[in-house]
Amino acid sequence: MDAPAITPALSVAGISHCYGRRQALSDVSFNVAPASFTALLGLNGAGKSTLIALITRLFGIQTGRISVFGHDISDAPSDALRLLGVVFQPRTLDLDLSVMQNLLYHAALQGIARREARLRGEEVIARIGLADRVNSRVRDLSGGQMRRLEIARALLHRPRLLLLDEATVGLDVQARADILAHVRMLVAEQGIGVLWATHLFDEITASDDLVVLHHGHVLARGSVTQILKETGAPNFDMAFRGMTEAADRRGRSS
Ligand SMILES: Nc1ncnc2c1ncn2[C@@H]1O[C@H](COP(=O)(O)OP(=O)(O)OP(=O)(O)O)[C@@H](O)[C@H]1O
């Protein structure tokens, strides 16, 4: 007997998106499995932020379907969004409030009662390694700590899928490594599915699932090992270069 199919944490199926006459995404399809880390890798302008804006319903879907744990974001938006946490590229913290005050403020906007919000705030702050900074003013945190606070905030409503758009941009090597380690721990220990949008190759490890996006097209998807095998390249850097250059040549000749 076949094993029952597992509902993906995120399903993106046949998504295309245009800004006026500019096509930003073309027939993009992939899944993120529950409790997995999937890297969405693409150079600047590949379409990563557009895709995240569609998944979070900032933009309406023009073509295709997106669902979160089986809930279609157009047909059942509140069921889908309830399961989704997001860290957007620009920072959106109140610098003059403390770490905990930022969380309580966000929880209030989400309708979480004050006492419950404080409990959850303590839980997510501990999970992301900021317990010693709970009363610090956000202005006094490092860039990496601010990012971790944004991740903590995205976890307040206990989502099962987390989207992060270039979460380590502008941070030093150590802060980047810390954030990645914390996010990978959320996958391993909390079973959260993660979609990690990045243009940085060194953030990807051999065991990750990967979606390679280039000028709005998916060039490859699967495990890093599988992609290396398919392309025959000795390392991922060369595999990526080979794929994108071939796509650019095809684009120029069509
Ligand atoms: N509001 C907009 N109006 C017109 N074109 C846009 C708009 N936003 C993005 N684009 C274009 O859509 C394409 C995809 O951009 P998008 O920002 O999604 O890529 P990205 O992979 O997130 O890159 P980056 O990391 O630089 O943000 C690019 O060609 C970009 O110029």
PDBQT file of the ligand as one rigid body, heavy atoms in Angstrom, charges set to zero:
ROOT
HETATM    1  N1  LIG A 301       6.869  47.269  -7.716  1.00  0.00    +0.000 N 
HETATM    2  C1  LIG A 301       7.505  46.865  -8.816  1.00  0.00    +0.000 A 
HETATM    3  N2  LIG A 301       7.245  47.415 -10.018  1.00  0.00    +0.000 NA
HETATM    4  C2  LIG A 301       7.874  46.993 -11.140  1.00  0.00    +0.000 A 
HETATM    5  N3  LIG A 301       8.789  46.012 -11.159  1.00  0.00    +0.000 NA
HETATM    6  C3  LIG A 301       9.089  45.447  -9.994  1.00  0.00    +0.000 A 
HETATM    7  C4  LIG A 301       8.478  45.824  -8.769  1.00  0.00    +0.000 A 
HETATM    8  N4  LIG A 301       8.984  45.067  -7.762  1.00  0.00    +0.000 NA
HETATM    9  C5  LIG A 301       9.878  44.235  -8.350  1.00  0.00    +0.000 A 
HETATM   10  N5  LIG A 301       9.935  44.459  -9.676  1.00  0.00    +0.000 N 
HETATM   11  C6  LIG A 301      10.778  43.724 -10.652  1.00  0.00    +0.000 C 
HETATM   12  O1  LIG A 301      10.420  42.346 -10.564  1.00  0.00    +0.000 OA
HETATM   13  C7  LIG A 301      11.583  41.532 -10.648  1.00  0.00    +0.000 C 
HETATM   14  C8  LIG A 301      11.703  40.674  -9.391  1.00  0.00    +0.000 C 
HETATM   15  O2  LIG A 301      11.984  41.531  -8.269  1.00  0.00    +0.000 OA
HETATM   16  P1  LIG A 301      12.034  41.002  -6.762  1.00  0.00    +0.000 P 
HETATM   17  O3  LIG A 301      12.232  42.200  -5.881  1.00  0.00    +0.000 OA
HETATM   18  O4  LIG A 301      10.895  40.127  -6.506  1.00  0.00    +0.000 OA
HETATM   19  O5  LIG A 301      13.372  40.132  -6.789  1.00  0.00    +0.000 OA
HETATM   20  P2  LIG A 301      14.273  39.632  -5.586  1.00  0.00    +0.000 P 
HETATM   21  O6  LIG A 301      14.781  38.298  -5.984  1.00  0.00    +0.000 OA
HETATM   22  O7  LIG A 301      13.538  39.749  -4.317  1.00  0.00    +0.000 OA
HETATM   23  O8  LIG A 301      15.465  40.663  -5.588  1.00  0.00    +0.000 OA
HETATM   24  P3  LIG A 301      16.024  41.570  -4.376  1.00  0.00    +0.000 P 
HETATM   25  O9  LIG A 301      16.744  40.631  -3.489  1.00  0.00    +0.000 OA
HETATM   26  O10 LIG A 301      16.914  42.540  -5.101  1.00  0.00    +0.000 OA
HETATM   27  O11 LIG A 301      14.812  42.229  -3.758  1.00  0.00    +0.000 OA
HETATM   28  C9  LIG A 301      12.764  42.479 -10.862  1.00  0.00    +0.000 C 
HETATM   29  O12 LIG A 301      12.997  42.572 -12.264  1.00  0.00    +0.000 OA
HETATM   30  C10 LIG A 301      12.263  43.799 -10.322  1.00  0.00    +0.000 C 
HETATM   31  O13 LIG A 301      12.883  44.886 -10.965  1.00  0.00    +0.000 OA
ENDROOT
TORSDOF 0
